Amino acid sequence: MSGVGRGVPDTGMVIAAQRGNPHALDDLVADSLPLVYNIVGRALRGHVDVDDVVQETLVRVVRHLSDLRDPEAFRPWLVAITIRQIRNWEQHRRTALIRDAGVEAIHEVPDPAADFAEVTILRLGLTDQRREVAEATRWLDSDDQELLALWWLEETGELDRADLAAALGLSASHAAVRIHRMKEQIQTARTVVRALRGRPGCNDLRVMTSGWNGTPTPLWRKRLARHVRDCLVCGRYREDFLPIDRLLAGLPLLPLPASFGDQAAAAVAAHAGAATPHAAAATPPVDPAGSGASWTPDPSAVDHSGWLGHLFAGSAGKVMVAAATVATLVTGALVVTKVTGSPPSSAAPPAAEASVAPLEVTPSATPSPLPPTPKATPTAKPSSKAPAVGPAVSSAKKGVAVWDFNGASQALANSKASWYYNWNTGHPGITTPSGVQFVPMIRDPKSVTAAELTRAKAAGPYLLTFNEPDLAEQANMTPEAALDLWPQLVATGATLGSPAVAWGGADAGGWLDRFMSGAKARNLRVDFIALHWYGGDFNTTNAVNQLKQYLTAVYNRYKVPIWLTEFALMNFVNGGQRFPSQEQQAAFVTASAKMLASLSFVQRYAWFGLPATDKDQSGLFRTGTEATAVGRAFQAAG
């Protein structure tokens, strides 16, 4: 399968992290951790050293991030570094075994709580043939374990074949041959797994395994497979196999264990650091994915007061906010909840200095025009409570528009949204849950002040801009006025979204078209398009198709990634609003989320909105814990 990189950061985040934005660096590491953990865990088969290898990999990534010349190549670069660290670990382990042959058992004992096949089965809730595939991986030859780690992620959609081949240093054709051979081994092992679990089972098989200790090995795979192939009783277990790629397609990344990093925190704090920027500049960088000598952190070379400091420290279960220095990594055990679901789009925003893409005139879709949509402005004081902790987010694209209400913080945590915004540069009264990102907004011309711009810059790598400038009740400004103020927004260094028009984003000569043409003429940067859409047709199929047509038309005109920052079903008639039933709205949430996940140029979307009131009947939560039917559909959406 061709992967889409569901758990990997977009290019804009990489660029912001390279430029020294600490929030972007935090997010970059947090978003990379699940992928690294899944590769290392499966390759090492849950060995007790998984924590150490993951930590050393991330230290290496941060240390050499500035050396990455093509931010769009971050994913294969990350995977290559991970494979290099796995191979370094294997080399060190073999050396230790030769030196300490008498204590071989100590080195070979796996962590019984981290058997990756069993953890995969339990945490992903695998049943039937998917469970058989996971169990069959225990029987592979040891040389195939790192290939398995990458191939599993290819089949589940996290990597593509080019990433896999590059990480292993193979051509695509050579990688294909190795994968074919490994899949044959897994298929053979599936027959063994079935035969051993069969009831009433085969008497000859029971006799054959009477002296076996139960540990899967390649040797026993070959012996048992030979018996299954020749045995009339066991032969029936070789039938009715579903293809492996169909069984693994769409599975999420394996969630991080709740205690991940606890045991290794003290050790890493003692040695996992990097030189300060000054020292790094004086030392030629080493290619972290190269083929040179293996790398091992040198405790004597670590400057813990410098820019990296301690990678893992403190309690597990959250990624703490980093210190405001150029490359402080993540203070916390890096156990985050952003581990499953759909990816950020592979269509990443352009580099910060890039000009707007050439404009192309194409037929525009015609969404229902939007009259004003009032938004509440939070006025409550900032909460002093600890961050709300909710279930793991289910999609890196999925977000929600939020304003303060009783229980807003808990509702946000329970929503499984990965990001949110509230039409402001701060979020007073709303506590950001662990693993969720707040995105600031410069809402209107009056918000373009030094204080607001400073607050927006500090809030994170992305910045939303003028809200519905084409409506008098909202930002109410001309494209020329927005362009005059735009250089001040560019100066924040953030990844910038266009003003979010209420309607007509694909129309030639419309508000957005005039703004984008003006940005191109003035050589002003616009990194992604922000759009709003409200559907007046409550038929699910029609509504989803209309939304898809609109988004596609806008993308075809500007060729810039899209954030859909407000959307729902809502029919504006005679100056009022008519809403669908809860069941209709919920059906639209489910179907539109699948559609949006399939559009590579849609990087993020945000439902309107979190609170459910008599006025805002598309809302997700009535209280912090009471979800509407729409809210339950949103929670389940991927």
RAVEN-V220619 format. One record per residue. N is the residue number from 1. RES is the residue in one small letter. SS is DSSP state (2 for helix, 1 for strand, 0 for the rest). OMEGA is omega in radians with two decimals (* if undefined). Layout:
BEGIN
N,RES,SS,OMEGA
N,RES,SS,OMEGA
END
This chain:
BEGIN
1,m,0,3.09
2,s,0,-3.08
3,g,0,3.13
4,v,0,3.05
5,g,0,-2.99
6,r,0,-3.05
7,g,0,-3.02
8,v,0,-3.08
9,p,0,3.09
10,d,0,-3.04
11,t,2,3.14
12,g,2,3.11
13,m,2,3.14
14,v,2,3.14
15,i,2,-3.13
16,a,2,3.12
17,a,2,3.11
18,q,2,-3.13
19,r,0,3.02
20,g,0,3.11
21,n,0,-3.05
22,p,2,3.12
23,h,2,3.12
24,a,2,3.13
25,l,2,3.06
26,d,2,-3.10
27,d,2,-3.13
28,l,2,-3.14
29,v,2,-3.13
30,a,2,-3.14
31,d,2,-3.13
32,s,2,-3.02
33,l,2,-3.12
34,p,2,3.13
35,l,2,3.13
36,v,2,-3.14
37,y,2,-3.13
38,n,2,3.11
39,i,2,-3.09
40,v,2,-3.10
41,g,2,-3.12
42,r,2,3.14
43,a,2,-3.13
44,l,0,3.12
45,r,0,3.08
46,g,0,3.12
47,h,0,-3.11
48,v,0,-3.11
49,d,0,-3.12
50,v,2,3.14
51,d,2,-3.07
52,d,2,-3.10
53,v,2,3.09
54,v,2,-3.11
55,q,2,-3.14
56,e,2,3.09
57,t,2,-3.10
58,l,2,3.04
59,v,2,-3.12
60,r,2,3.13
61,v,2,-3.11
62,v,2,-3.10
63,r,2,-3.03
64,h,0,-3.11
65,l,2,-3.13
66,s,2,3.14
67,d,2,-3.12
68,l,0,-3.04
69,r,0,-3.11
70,d,0,-3.12
71,p,2,3.12
72,e,2,3.13
73,a,2,-3.06
74,f,2,-3.06
75,r,2,3.10
76,p,2,3.08
77,w,2,3.11
78,l,2,-3.12
79,v,2,3.14
80,a,2,3.10
81,i,2,-3.13
82,t,2,3.13
83,i,2,3.10
84,r,2,3.14
85,q,2,3.07
86,i,2,-3.14
87,r,2,3.05
88,n,2,3.13
89,w,2,3.13
90,e,2,-3.14
91,q,2,3.12
92,h,2,-3.12
93,r,2,3.13
94,r,2,3.11
95,t,2,-3.14
96,a,2,-3.13
97,l,2,3.11
98,i,2,-3.11
99,r,2,-3.03
100,d,0,-3.06
101,a,2,-3.11
102,g,2,-3.13
103,v,2,-3.10
104,e,2,-3.08
105,a,2,-3.13
106,i,2,-3.09
107,h,2,-3.01
108,e,2,-3.11
109,v,0,3.09
110,p,0,3.04
111,d,0,-3.06
112,p,2,3.13
113,a,2,-3.03
114,a,2,3.02
115,d,0,-2.94
116,f,2,3.08
117,a,2,-3.12
118,e,2,3.11
119,v,2,3.11
120,t,2,-3.12
121,i,2,-3.06
122,l,2,-3.02
123,r,2,3.09
124,l,2,3.10
125,g,0,-3.09
126,l,0,3.11
127,t,0,3.01
128,d,2,-2.99
129,q,2,3.04
130,r,2,3.09
131,r,2,3.12
132,e,2,-3.14
133,v,2,3.13
134,a,2,3.14
135,e,2,-3.12
136,a,2,-3.12
137,t,2,3.11
138,r,2,-3.00
139,w,2,-3.07
140,l,0,2.99
141,d,0,-3.08
142,s,2,-3.11
143,d,2,-3.11
144,d,2,-3.03
145,q,2,3.13
146,e,2,3.04
147,l,2,3.08
148,l,2,-3.11
149,a,2,-3.12
150,l,2,-3.12
151,w,2,3.11
152,w,2,-3.14
153,l,2,3.03
154,e,2,-3.12
155,e,2,3.13
156,t,0,3.02
157,g,0,-3.09
158,e,0,3.14
159,l,0,2.97
160,d,0,-3.04
161,r,2,3.13
162,a,2,3.10
163,d,2,-3.10
164,l,2,-3.10
165,a,2,-3.12
166,a,2,-3.12
167,a,2,-3.13
168,l,2,-3.11
169,g,0,-3.10
170,l,0,2.96
171,s,0,3.14
172,a,2,-3.13
173,s,2,3.10
174,h,2,3.10
175,a,2,3.13
176,a,2,3.13
177,v,2,-3.14
178,r,2,3.14
179,i,2,3.11
180,h,2,3.13
181,r,2,-3.14
182,m,2,3.13
183,k,2,3.07
184,e,2,3.09
185,q,2,3.13
186,i,2,3.14
187,q,2,3.09
188,t,2,-3.14
189,a,2,3.10
190,r,2,3.11
191,t,2,3.11
192,v,2,3.14
193,v,2,3.14
194,r,2,-3.09
195,a,2,-3.14
196,l,2,-3.13
197,r,2,-3.05
198,g,0,3.10
199,r,0,0.19
200,p,0,3.06
201,g,0,-3.03
202,c,0,-3.14
203,n,2,-3.13
204,d,2,3.12
205,l,2,3.10
206,r,2,3.12
207,v,2,-3.10
208,m,2,-3.07
209,t,0,-3.08
210,s,0,3.13
211,g,0,-3.11
212,w,0,-3.10
213,n,0,3.08
214,g,0,-3.14
215,t,0,3.14
216,p,0,3.07
217,t,0,3.08
218,p,2,-3.12
219,l,2,3.13
220,w,2,3.05
221,r,2,-3.12
222,k,2,-3.14
223,r,2,-3.08
224,l,2,3.13
225,a,2,3.10
226,r,2,3.12
227,h,2,-3.12
228,v,2,-3.12
229,r,2,-3.04
230,d,2,-3.02
231,c,0,3.13
232,l,0,-3.13
233,v,0,-3.09
234,c,2,-3.08
235,g,2,-3.12
236,r,2,-3.14
237,y,2,-3.14
238,r,2,-3.06
239,e,0,3.00
240,d,0,3.06
241,f,0,2.97
242,l,0,3.12
243,p,0,-3.08
244,i,2,-3.09
245,d,2,3.09
246,r,2,-3.11
247,l,2,-3.07
248,l,2,-3.07
249,a,0,3.04
250,g,0,3.10
251,l,0,3.10
252,p,0,2.98
253,l,0,3.07
254,l,0,-3.14
255,p,0,3.10
256,l,0,3.08
257,p,0,-3.05
258,a,0,-3.10
259,s,0,-3.03
260,f,0,3.08
261,g,0,-3.10
262,d,2,-3.04
263,q,2,-3.06
264,a,2,-3.02
265,a,2,-3.09
266,a,2,-3.12
267,a,2,-3.12
268,v,2,3.12
269,a,2,-3.12
270,a,2,-3.05
271,h,2,-3.02
272,a,0,3.09
273,g,0,3.12
274,a,0,3.12
275,a,0,3.06
276,t,0,3.12
277,p,2,-3.13
278,h,2,-3.14
279,a,2,-3.14
280,a,2,-3.14
281,a,2,-3.10
282,a,2,-3.09
283,t,0,3.14
284,p,0,-3.13
285,p,0,3.10
286,v,0,3.12
287,d,0,-3.05
288,p,0,3.14
289,a,0,-3.07
290,g,0,-3.05
291,s,0,-3.13
292,g,0,-3.10
293,a,0,-3.13
294,s,0,-3.06
295,w,0,3.05
296,t,0,3.14
297,p,0,-3.14
298,d,0,-3.10
299,p,2,-3.09
300,s,2,-3.08
301,a,2,-3.03
302,v,0,3.03
303,d,0,-3.05
304,h,0,3.07
305,s,0,-3.06
306,g,0,-2.92
307,w,0,3.13
308,l,0,3.13
309,g,0,-3.09
310,h,0,3.14
311,l,0,-3.12
312,f,0,3.07
313,a,0,3.09
314,g,0,-3.01
315,s,0,3.09
316,a,0,3.03
317,g,0,3.14
318,k,0,3.00
319,v,1,-3.11
320,m,0,3.09
321,v,0,-3.08
322,a,0,3.02
323,a,0,-3.04
324,a,0,3.03
325,t,0,-2.93
326,v,0,-3.08
327,a,0,2.98
328,t,0,-2.96
329,l,0,-3.10
330,v,0,3.12
331,t,0,-3.00
332,g,1,-3.09
333,a,0,3.09
334,l,0,3.03
335,v,0,-3.03
336,v,0,-3.13
337,t,0,-3.13
338,k,0,-3.03
339,v,0,-3.09
340,t,0,2.98
341,g,0,-3.03
342,s,0,-3.01
343,p,0,2.79
344,p,0,-3.08
345,s,0,3.04
346,s,0,3.06
347,a,0,-3.02
348,a,0,3.09
349,p,0,-3.12
350,p,0,3.09
351,a,0,-2.98
352,a,0,-3.07
353,e,0,-3.06
354,a,0,3.09
355,s,0,-3.14
356,v,0,-3.13
357,a,0,3.12
358,p,0,-3.11
359,l,0,3.12
360,e,0,3.14
361,v,0,3.12
362,t,0,3.09
363,p,0,-3.08
364,s,0,2.99
365,a,0,-3.09
366,t,0,3.08
367,p,0,3.09
368,s,0,3.11
369,p,0,-3.11
370,l,0,2.91
371,p,0,-3.06
372,p,0,3.05
373,t,0,-3.07
374,p,0,3.08
375,k,0,3.08
376,a,0,3.11
377,t,0,-3.11
378,p,0,3.12
379,t,0,-3.09
380,a,0,3.12
381,k,0,3.12
382,p,0,3.14
383,s,0,3.09
384,s,0,-3.12
385,k,0,3.10
386,a,0,-3.14
387,p,0,3.08
388,a,0,3.12
389,v,0,-3.11
390,g,0,3.10
391,p,0,3.13
392,a,0,3.09
393,v,0,-3.04
394,s,0,3.11
395,s,0,3.11
396,a,0,3.08
397,k,0,-2.87
398,k,1,3.10
399,g,1,-3.10
400,v,1,3.03
401,a,1,-2.97
402,v,0,2.83
403,w,0,-2.97
404,d,0,2.99
405,f,0,-3.07
406,n,0,-3.12
407,g,0,-3.07
408,a,2,-3.09
409,s,2,3.14
410,q,2,3.10
411,a,2,3.12
412,l,2,3.12
413,a,2,-3.10
414,n,2,-3.03
415,s,0,-3.05
416,k,0,3.01
417,a,0,3.14
418,s,0,3.13
419,w,1,3.12
420,y,1,3.02
421,y,1,-3.07
422,n,0,3.11
423,w,0,-3.12
424,n,0,3.09
425,t,0,3.07
426,g,0,-3.11
427,h,0,3.13
428,p,0,3.13
429,g,0,-3.10
430,i,0,3.12
431,t,0,-3.12
432,t,0,3.14
433,p,0,3.07
434,s,0,3.11
435,g,0,-3.12
436,v,0,-3.07
437,q,1,3.00
438,f,1,3.10
439,v,0,-3.10
440,p,1,3.09
441,m,1,2.88
442,i,0,-2.86
443,r,0,-3.03
444,d,0,-3.11
445,p,2,-3.11
446,k,2,-3.13
447,s,2,-3.13
448,v,0,3.10
449,t,0,-3.14
450,a,2,-3.11
451,a,2,-3.12
452,e,2,3.13
453,l,2,3.09
454,t,2,3.13
455,r,2,3.13
456,a,2,-3.13
457,k,2,-3.11
458,a,2,-3.02
459,a,2,3.14
460,g,0,-3.01
461,p,0,-3.09
462,y,1,3.10
463,l,1,2.99
464,l,1,-3.04
465,t,1,-2.92
466,f,1,-3.03
467,n,1,3.11
468,e,0,-3.11
469,p,0,-3.13
470,d,0,3.11
471,l,0,-3.11
472,a,0,-3.08
473,e,0,-3.13
474,q,0,-3.06
475,a,0,2.98
476,n,0,-3.13
477,m,0,3.12
478,t,0,3.06
479,p,2,-3.14
480,e,2,3.11
481,a,2,3.11
482,a,2,-3.14
483,l,2,3.11
484,d,2,-3.12
485,l,2,-2.99
486,w,2,-3.14
487,p,2,3.11
488,q,2,3.09
489,l,2,3.09
490,v,2,-3.08
491,a,0,3.10
492,t,0,-3.10
493,g,0,-3.11
494,a,0,2.96
495,t,1,-2.89
496,l,1,2.98
497,g,1,3.10
498,s,1,2.94
499,p,1,-3.06
500,a,1,-3.12
501,v,1,-3.13
502,a,0,-3.11
503,w,0,3.04
504,g,0,-3.09
505,g,0,-3.11
506,a,0,-3.06
507,d,0,3.03
508,a,0,-3.12
509,g,0,3.10
510,g,0,-3.08
511,w,2,-3.08
512,l,2,3.14
513,d,2,3.11
514,r,2,3.12
515,f,2,-3.10
516,m,2,3.08
517,s,2,3.11
518,g,2,3.11
519,a,2,3.10
520,k,2,-3.11
521,a,2,-3.12
522,r,2,-3.12
523,n,0,3.13
524,l,0,-3.06
525,r,0,2.97
526,v,0,-2.97
527,d,0,3.08
528,f,1,3.13
529,i,1,3.02
530,a,1,-3.09
531,l,1,2.95
532,h,1,3.10
533,w,1,3.05
534,y,1,-3.05
535,g,1,3.12
536,g,0,3.09
537,d,0,-3.02
538,f,0,3.00
539,n,0,-3.00
540,t,2,-3.10
541,t,2,3.14
542,n,2,-3.08
543,a,2,-3.13
544,v,2,3.12
545,n,2,3.13
546,q,2,3.12
547,l,2,3.13
548,k,2,3.14
549,q,2,-3.14
550,y,2,-3.13
551,l,2,-3.13
552,t,2,3.13
553,a,2,3.12
554,v,2,-3.13
555,y,2,-3.14
556,n,2,3.14
557,r,2,-2.98
558,y,2,-3.12
559,k,0,3.11
560,v,0,3.12
561,p,0,-3.02
562,i,1,2.88
563,w,1,3.05
564,l,1,-2.92
565,t,1,2.96
566,e,1,2.97
567,f,1,3.11
568,a,1,2.98
569,l,1,-3.07
570,m,0,-3.09
571,n,1,-3.13
572,f,1,-3.12
573,v,1,3.07
574,n,0,3.10
575,g,0,3.13
576,g,1,-3.11
577,q,1,3.06
578,r,1,-3.07
579,f,0,3.00
580,p,0,3.02
581,s,0,3.09
582,q,2,-3.14
583,e,2,3.11
584,q,2,3.13
585,q,2,3.14
586,a,2,3.11
587,a,2,3.11
588,f,2,3.10
589,v,2,-3.09
590,t,2,-3.07
591,a,2,-3.11
592,s,2,3.11
593,a,2,3.10
594,k,2,3.14
595,m,2,-3.12
596,l,2,3.10
597,a,2,-3.09
598,s,2,-3.11
599,l,0,-3.07
600,s,0,-3.09
601,f,0,3.04
602,v,1,-3.08
603,q,1,-3.12
604,r,1,3.01
605,y,1,-3.13
606,a,1,3.12
607,w,1,3.07
608,f,1,-0.12
609,g,0,-3.07
610,l,0,-3.08
611,p,1,3.06
612,a,0,3.13
613,t,0,3.09
614,d,0,-3.10
615,k,0,-3.06
616,d,0,-3.01
617,q,0,3.03
618,s,0,-3.05
619,g,0,-3.01
620,l,0,-3.03
621,f,1,3.04
622,r,0,3.05
623,t,0,3.14
624,g,0,-3.07
625,t,0,-3.08
626,e,0,3.14
627,a,1,3.01
628,t,0,3.04
629,a,2,3.09
630,v,2,3.13
631,g,2,3.12
632,r,2,3.07
633,a,2,3.12
634,f,2,3.11
635,q,2,-3.07
636,a,2,-3.07
637,a,0,-3.09
638,g,0,*
END
